[in-house]
Amino acid sequence: MTILWDFDQSAVDTYRFALGGDALLINSAPRVSRALEEDPTQLLVVIGPDIDLDAACELADRERIDRPELGVILLRHRLDVTALAQALRSGVREVVQADDQTALADAVRRSLALTQQLGGHGTTVGSQDGKVITVFSAKGGVGKTTMSTNLATYLASTGAKTLLVDLDLMFGDVAISLQLLPHGSVRDVVAMSGHLDDQGLQSVVTRHEESGLDVVAAPADPADADRVPSHVVIELLKVARGKYDYVIVDTPPSFTEHVLAAFDVSDLTVLIATLDIPAVKNLRIAINTLDTLGAAKEARTIVLNRADAKVGLKPDDVEAALKAPISANVPNSLTVPASVNRGVALVLDDPRNPVSLAIRELADQEIRRRFGEELQNGAKRNFSLFGSRR
């Protein structure tokens, strides 16, 4: 069956010659995506001439990552070079004049033939059930990057294949926090949009030799942040989850389009709070925003950083304000800023430090155990998280 995205209730009859009488008429992009998700046998989407060009291209761009075998044909009242170029860049297979039924029928046949030739090739993106964990706080200075780097290096040190993505595209500090000289950045992924694969991903990865962690750094130029579309972030994370056991995402302290894209594909969101009123207030707003976006409550965990600081607030006060339980308390320590200044991960440099122990416990209980990894005496057994021996 063909999905026809159109506002016109009579569209099925209008295009019956080319599509047949069993086309499924849908009037919005979210419903098209839902129909594709519910029925993986769908092979073709035809987008009507009155659908906004940007919305049509966005759907095609998004779906080609998940289902490269899916054909998308765009109808327009008038063909022009600009619309054609934008559509083809987004993964639309053909653009056809709406009143040319013969041309549409030919385009449908060509699209279905191409789908058959693909035979499912390229659908292995995300085939390994890697987990994406996004670390977020709505306020800066709460230790978010320190948490991300230490969680990621610890997970990598257990033998899990781990990638850390710095999504603070303007002022990311992951590379400098680990004393890395990046070979590439998130900006370099843009050129591979639509055909990013493992080889392309590895070309922008920098290895942290001490832990075995792979890192995709933020761009060196803050201006590059505007040159990274949100769909590139989604593609990057989906390809990465097919190659890594864990993908940790460090974020800026705001709901940018890139952060929202990361939330869309995350299996777990780690929310960082500290014992100060502005941080708690901002995190309460962030939680409300996640609820509004429909994010699952069970797919998030709250971490209280510097939990023993004597500043007039207590962990119980934070739980009451957030109306949510705190999963982990990480103590305050001067060794943390010292480790950041030296460019080392505290969990590796001083594993018995109380902060290191708290982060390791957080990783073991809220990440490794949550996602079904078997723990033995606090250590990872000598096999892959997903069953295949390394």
C-alpha positions in Angstrom: 0.0 0.0 0.0 1.2 3.5 -0.8 0.9 6.3 1.8 -0.4 9.5 0.3 0.3 12.6 2.4 -2.2 15.3 1.3 -4.7 17.7 2.8 -7.3 17.1 0.0 -9.8 14.4 1.1 -10.3 13.6 -2.6 -6.6 13.0 -3.3 -6.9 9.2 -3.5 -9.4 9.6 -6.3 -7.4 12.3 -8.0 -4.3 10.1 -8.2 -6.1 6.7 -8.6 -4.6 6.1 -12.1 -1.0 6.2 -10.8 -1.5 4.9 -7.2 -4.4 2.6 -7.4 -7.5 2.8 -5.2 -5.9 1.4 -2.0 -3.6 4.4 -1.2 -3.7 5.4 2.5 -4.5 9.1 2.8 -2.8 10.8 5.8 -2.9 14.5 6.5 0.1 15.2 8.7 3.8 14.4 9.0 3.6 12.8 12.5 0.8 10.5 11.3 2.9 9.5 8.3 5.9 8.7 10.6 3.6 6.7 12.9 2.1 4.7 10.0 5.6 3.9 8.8 6.7 2.8 12.3 3.6 0.6 12.7 3.9 -1.0 9.3 7.5 -1.7 8.3 6.2 -3.2 5.0 5.3 0.3 3.6 7.5 1.0 0.6 6.3 4.3 -0.8 5.2 7.7 0.4 3.8 10.2 -2.1 3.6 13.8 -0.9 0.9 16.0 -2.3 1.5 19.3 -4.0 0.1 21.5 -1.3 2.3 20.2 1.5 5.0 22.7 2.6 8.3 22.0 0.8 10.4 22.2 4.0 8.0 19.9 5.9 8.2 17.4 3.0 11.9 17.5 2.8 12.2 17.1 6.6 10.2 13.9 6.6 12.2 12.5 3.6 15.4 13.4 5.3 14.4 11.8 8.6 12.9 8.6 7.1 15.8 7.9 4.8 18.1 7.4 7.9 15.7 4.8 9.5 14.5 3.2 6.2 16.8 3.9 3.2 14.7 1.4 1.2 11.6 3.6 1.5 10.7 5.6 -1.6 9.5 9.2 -1.3 7.9 11.0 -4.3 7.1 14.7 -4.2 4.3 16.3 -6.2 4.4 20.0 -7.1 2.0 22.2 -9.0 5.0 23.8 -10.7 8.5 22.4 -11.1 11.5 24.7 -10.4 15.2 24.1 -10.0 15.4 25.3 -6.3 12.6 22.9 -5.1 14.0 20.1 -7.1 17.5 20.5 -5.7 16.2 20.8 -2.1 14.1 17.8 -2.5 16.8 15.6 -3.9 19.3 16.6 -1.3 16.7 15.5 1.3 16.4 12.0 -0.1 13.3 12.5 -2.2 13.6 10.0 -5.1 11.6 12.0 -7.7 9.7 15.3 -8.0 6.7 15.1 -10.4 4.3 17.7 -11.7 1.0 17.1 -9.9 -1.2 17.0 -13.0 1.0 14.5 -14.9 -0.5 11.1 -13.9 1.6 9.2 -16.4 4.8 10.7 -15.1 3.7 9.9 -11.5 2.9 6.3 -12.5 6.3 5.9 -14.1 8.0 7.4 -11.0 6.1 5.0 -8.7 7.3 2.0 -10.8 10.9 3.2 -10.8 10.8 3.8 -7.0 9.3 0.3 -6.3 11.9 -1.3 -8.6 14.7 0.5 -6.8 13.4 -0.6 -3.4 13.3 -4.2 -4.7 16.9 -3.9 -5.9 18.0 -2.5 -2.5 16.6 -5.7 -1.0 16.9 -4.3 2.5 20.6 -3.3 2.1 21.6 -0.5 4.4 19.0 -1.3 7.0 21.7 -2.3 9.5 21.9 1.2 10.9 21.2 0.8 14.6 21.1 -3.0 14.3 23.1 -3.4 17.4 21.0 -2.4 20.3 23.4 0.2 21.6 22.1 2.7 24.2 22.2 6.5 23.9 22.5 8.3 27.2 22.1 12.1 27.2 23.5 14.1 30.1 21.7 17.4 30.6 21.2 20.3 32.9 19.4 23.6 32.2 22.0 25.6 34.1 25.8 25.8 33.4 28.4 25.2 36.0 26.8 22.1 37.6 29.5 19.6 36.5 27.7 18.2 33.4 30.8 17.8 31.2 32.8 16.3 34.1 29.9 13.8 34.7 29.8 13.0 31.0 33.5 12.4 30.6 33.8 10.3 33.7 30.8 8.2 33.0 32.1 7.6 29.5 35.7 6.8 30.4 34.5 4.4 33.2 32.1 2.6 30.8 34.9 2.3 28.2 37.3 1.0 30.9 34.9 -1.9 31.7 35.3 -3.2 28.2 32.1 -1.7 26.7 32.6 -0.1 23.4 31.8 3.5 24.2 31.5 6.8 22.3 31.3 10.3 23.8 29.7 13.0 21.6 30.2 16.6 22.5 26.9 18.3 21.5 27.8 21.6 23.1 28.6 22.8 19.6 29.6 26.4 20.5 31.6 25.9 23.7 32.2 22.2 24.1 35.0 21.2 26.6 35.1 17.4 26.2 38.3 17.4 24.2 40.2 19.8 26.4 38.9 18.0 29.5 40.6 14.8 28.3 43.6 16.5 26.7 42.7 15.3 23.3 43.7 16.8 19.9 40.6 16.0 17.8 40.9 14.5 14.4 37.5 15.8 13.5 34.3 17.1 14.9 30.5 17.0 14.7 30.8 19.7 11.9 32.6 17.2 9.7 29.6 14.8 9.8 27.5 17.3 7.9 29.3 16.5 4.6 28.4 12.8 5.1 24.7 13.5 5.8 22.4 10.9 4.2 25.2 8.4 3.7 27.0 8.3 7.1 28.4 4.8 7.8 30.8 3.3 10.3 33.8 4.2 8.2 32.6 7.8 8.0 32.0 7.9 11.7 35.4 6.6 12.5 37.0 9.3 10.4 35.8 12.0 12.9 36.5 10.0 16.1 39.4 10.7 18.4 40.6 7.9 20.7 41.3 8.4 24.4 44.1 5.9 24.7 44.0 5.5 28.5 40.4 4.3 28.6 39.8 3.2 25.0 36.9 5.7 24.8 36.1 7.2 21.4 35.2 10.9 21.2 33.4 13.0 18.6 34.5 16.5 19.6 32.6 19.8 19.3 33.7 22.2 16.4 36.6 24.4 17.2 34.8 27.4 15.7 31.6 28.4 17.6 30.1 29.7 14.3 30.0 26.1 13.1 27.2 25.3 15.5 24.7 27.0 13.1 26.0 24.8 10.2 25.0 21.6 11.9 21.3 20.7 11.2 19.4 18.7 13.8 18.9 15.8 11.4 22.7 15.3 11.2 22.7 14.8 15.0 20.0 12.2 14.7 21.8 10.4 11.9 25.1 10.5 13.9 23.5 9.0 17.0 21.6 6.3 15.2 24.7 5.2 13.3 26.7 5.3 16.5 24.3 3.2 18.4 24.6 0.5 15.8 28.4 0.3 16.4 28.8 1.1 20.1 27.5 -0.4 23.3 27.0 3.0 24.8 26.8 6.5 23.3 27.1 9.3 25.9 26.0 12.7 24.8 27.3 15.9 26.6 25.0 18.9 26.0 24.9 22.7 26.4 22.7 24.1 29.2 19.7 24.9 27.0 17.1 23.3 24.8 18.7 23.8 21.5 17.5 22.0 18.4 20.5 19.7 18.7 19.6 18.8 22.3 16.0 18.1 21.3 17.2 15.8 18.5 19.4 13.9 21.0 16.4 13.5 23.4 14.4 12.0 20.5 16.8 9.1 20.1 18.0 8.7 23.8 17.3 5.6 25.8 18.2 7.5 29.1 18.5 11.1 30.1 20.7 11.9 33.0 19.6 15.2 34.6 22.2 17.0 36.8 21.1 19.1 39.8 23.1 20.9 42.5 22.2 22.4 45.8 21.4 25.9 44.6 18.0 27.5 43.9 18.7 28.6 40.3 19.8 25.1 39.3 16.9 23.4 41.0 14.4 25.9 39.4 15.9 25.4 35.9 15.9 21.7 36.3 12.2 21.8 37.4 11.4 23.7 34.2 13.5 21.2 32.2 11.5 18.3 33.6 8.2 20.0 32.8 9.5 20.6 29.3 10.4 16.9 28.9 6.9 16.0 30.1 5.4 18.3 27.6 7.5 16.8 24.8 6.2 13.4 25.9 9.5 12.0 27.1 9.0 8.9 29.3 9.6 9.5 33.0 11.1 6.1 33.4 13.8 7.0 30.8 15.4 9.7 33.0 17.4 9.7 36.1 18.3 12.6 38.4 21.8 13.0 39.8 22.6 15.5 42.6 26.2 16.7 42.2 28.1 18.2 45.1 25.4 16.7 47.3 27.2 17.3 50.6 27.9 21.0 50.1 26.9 23.0 53.2 24.9 25.8 51.4 21.5 25.7 53.2 19.8 23.2 51.0 19.5 19.5 51.5 18.9 16.6 49.0 15.4 16.2 50.5 14.6 19.8 49.6 15.7 19.2 46.0 13.5 16.1 45.7 10.6 18.0 47.1 11.1 20.9 44.6 11.6 18.6 41.7 8.8 16.2 42.7 11.0 13.4 41.6 13.5 11.1 43.4 17.2 11.5 43.2 19.0 8.4 42.0 22.5 9.2 42.9 24.3 11.7 45.2 27.8 12.7 44.1 29.9 14.4 46.9 31.8 17.6 46.6 35.5 17.5 46.2 38.4 19.8 45.3 40.0 16.9 43.4 37.4 17.3 40.7 38.4 20.8 39.4 42.1 19.7 39.9 41.5 16.7 37.6 39.8 18.8 35.0 42.7 21.2 35.0 45.1 18.3 34.5 43.0 16.8 31.7 42.4 13.5 33.4 39.3 11.5 34.2 39.0 11.2 37.9 37.4 7.7 37.8 40.7 6.4 36.2 43.2 8.7 37.9 41.9 8.2 41.5 39.4 5.3 41.4 39.0 5.2 45.2 38.1 8.9 45.5 34.5 9.2 46.9 33.5 11.1 43.7 34.8 8.3 41.5 33.1 5.7 43.6 29.8 7.6 43.3 30.1 8.0 39.5 31.0 4.3 39.1 28.0 3.3 41.2 25.8 5.6 39.1 27.1 4.0 35.9 26.7 0.4 37.2 23.2 0.8 38.6 21.6 3.4 36.3 23.2 2.5 33.1 24.8 -1.0 33.0 22.3 -2.8 35.1 19.4 -0.8 33.7 20.2 -2.1 30.2 20.7 -5.7 31.2 24.4 -5.9 31.5 25.5 -8.6 33.9 27.8 -7.4 36.7 30.2 -9.6 38.5 31.9 -8.2 41.6 31.5 -4.7 40.1 33.3 -5.6 36.9 32.2 -6.5 33.4 32.5 -10.1 32.4 34.7 -10.9 29.5 32.0 -10.8 26.8 30.2 -8.2 24.8 27.1 -6.6 26.3 25.1 -8.0 23.4 26.3 -11.6 23.6 29.0 -11.8 20.9 32.5 -12.5 22.1 35.0 -9.7 21.3 
